[in-house]
């Protein structure tokens, strides 16, 4: 068996290499121990490496880590590497679902209590690219990650009242026919 040869011409870190090769435990350990999260010479993050190489377990470990937000925001708009959220949608949509599932938080109150509520944090649907573009004076369209074109006649809108309190919360489901 030939040894694995690592070339440092792209300035890859150990995190880049572990993510590319799918070493989940190593990625978790480095994140917990405070490894520096940087882009390599090609503007590629370790998360890009995991996404583009189909390393679902690595991506899900990043999503579950305390450093998820820091990792998802690391990219350079206009470079050869786009926002990691967009790569996640394209290459590992099940990991994108995992990310969005982590954005839904139920209260600790009893389900029958008037204080029971569910919080939805859909910031990742806007993608971190929006914040970077706004800094540059550009106003991106809402929900840039999911903007698609299709005729409105194919949409069905359904809502339900999810709260009995004075702050009625509505859940909107879109179904494309």
C-alpha positions in Angstrom: 0.0 0.0 0.0 1.4 3.4 -1.0 1.5 6.1 1.6 -0.9 9.0 1.3 1.0 12.0 0.0 -0.1 15.5 1.1 0.9 18.5 -1.0 0.7 21.9 0.6 0.7 23.9 -2.6 -3.0 24.8 -2.0 -2.3 25.7 1.6 -4.8 23.1 2.9 -5.0 22.6 6.6 -5.4 19.4 8.5 -9.1 20.3 8.7 -9.3 20.5 4.8 -7.7 17.1 4.4 -9.7 15.4 7.1 -13.0 16.8 5.7 -12.1 15.8 2.1 -11.3 12.2 3.2 -14.4 11.9 5.4 -12.6 11.6 8.8 -15.5 12.7 11.0 -13.9 12.1 14.3 -10.8 14.1 13.3 -13.0 17.0 12.1 -15.0 17.0 15.3 -11.9 16.9 17.4 -10.2 19.8 15.6 -13.4 22.0 15.8 -13.7 21.3 19.5 -10.0 22.0 20.1 -10.3 25.4 18.3 -8.7 24.7 15.0 -8.4 27.8 12.8 -11.1 27.8 10.1 -9.5 29.3 7.0 -9.8 29.3 3.3 -7.0 27.7 1.3 -5.2 29.3 -1.7 -8.2 28.5 -3.9 -10.7 30.1 -1.5 -12.0 26.7 -0.5 -13.0 26.0 3.1 -12.9 22.6 4.8 -16.7 22.6 4.5 -16.4 23.1 0.7 -14.1 20.1 0.6 -16.6 17.9 2.5 -19.6 19.1 0.5 -17.9 18.7 -2.9 -16.7 15.2 -2.0 -20.0 14.0 -0.7 -18.9 13.6 2.9 -22.4 13.8 4.5 -21.3 12.7 7.9 -18.6 15.4 8.1 -21.1 18.1 6.9 -23.7 16.9 9.5 -21.0 17.0 12.2 -20.2 20.6 11.3 -23.9 21.4 11.5 -24.2 19.9 14.9 -21.0 21.7 16.2 -20.8 24.9 18.1 -18.8 26.4 15.2 -21.5 25.8 12.5 -22.3 29.5 12.0 -18.6 30.5 11.7 -18.1 27.7 9.2 -21.1 28.4 7.0 -20.2 32.1 6.7 -16.6 31.5 5.5 -16.4 32.1 1.8 -15.4 34.9 -0.6 -18.3 36.2 -2.9 -17.2 36.3 -6.5 -14.5 33.6 -6.1 -14.5 30.2 -7.6 -16.1 28.8 -4.5 -19.7 29.9 -3.8 -21.5 30.1 -0.5 -21.4 26.6 1.2 -25.2 26.7 1.6 -25.6 26.6 -2.1 -23.2 23.7 -2.4 -25.2 22.0 0.3 -28.4 22.4 -1.6 -26.8 21.0 -4.8 -24.6 18.2 -3.5 -26.1 17.1 -0.1 -29.7 18.2 0.1 -30.3 15.8 3.0 -27.7 17.8 5.0 -29.4 21.0 4.1 -32.6 19.5 5.6 -30.6 18.6 8.7 -29.4 22.2 8.9 -33.0 23.6 8.6 -34.3 21.0 11.1 -31.8 22.5 13.6 -33.4 25.9 13.0 -36.8 24.8 14.5 -37.0 25.0 18.3 -39.9 23.9 20.4 -40.5 25.5 23.8 -40.2 23.4 26.9 -43.9 24.1 27.8 -46.5 21.5 27.6 -48.0 21.2 24.1 -51.5 22.0 25.5 -50.2 25.2 27.3 -51.0 28.6 25.9 -47.3 29.4 26.4 -46.2 26.5 24.1 -44.6 27.9 20.9 -42.2 26.9 18.1 -39.4 29.2 17.0 -38.3 29.2 13.4 -34.9 30.7 12.4 -34.8 30.6 8.6 -31.6 32.8 8.2 -29.9 30.0 6.3 -32.5 30.2 3.6 -31.3 33.7 2.9 -27.7 32.3 2.8 -24.7 34.2 4.2 -24.0 35.6 0.8 -26.7 38.2 1.5 -24.9 39.8 4.4 -21.7 40.0 2.4 -23.4 41.5 -0.6 -25.3 44.1 1.6 -21.9 45.2 3.0 -20.9 45.9 -0.7 -24.0 48.0 -1.3 -26.0 45.3 -3.2 -29.5 44.3 -2.1 -30.1 40.6 -2.8 -33.6 39.3 -3.3 -35.3 37.7 -0.2 -34.6 34.0 0.4 -31.8 34.0 -2.2 -31.0 30.3 -1.6 -34.5 29.2 -2.7 -35.4 31.7 -5.3 -36.8 29.8 -8.2 -39.0 30.7 -11.2 -42.3 28.9 -11.7 -45.8 30.0 -12.5 -47.9 31.1 -9.6 -50.8 29.0 -10.9 -48.9 25.9 -9.7 -48.8 27.0 -6.1 -51.1 26.0 -3.3 -50.9 28.1 -0.1 -52.1 26.5 3.2 -51.9 28.0 6.6 -52.9 26.9 10.1 -53.1 28.8 13.4 -50.4 27.2 15.6 -51.1 29.3 18.7 -54.1 30.1 20.9 -52.3 33.2 22.4 -52.8 36.7 21.2 -49.6 36.3 19.2 -51.0 33.9 16.6 -48.3 32.3 14.7 -48.9 31.0 11.2 -47.2 28.2 9.3 -47.1 28.6 5.6 -46.6 25.6 3.4 -45.9 25.9 -0.3 -46.7 22.9 -2.4 -45.8 23.0 -6.1 -48.3 21.0 -8.2 
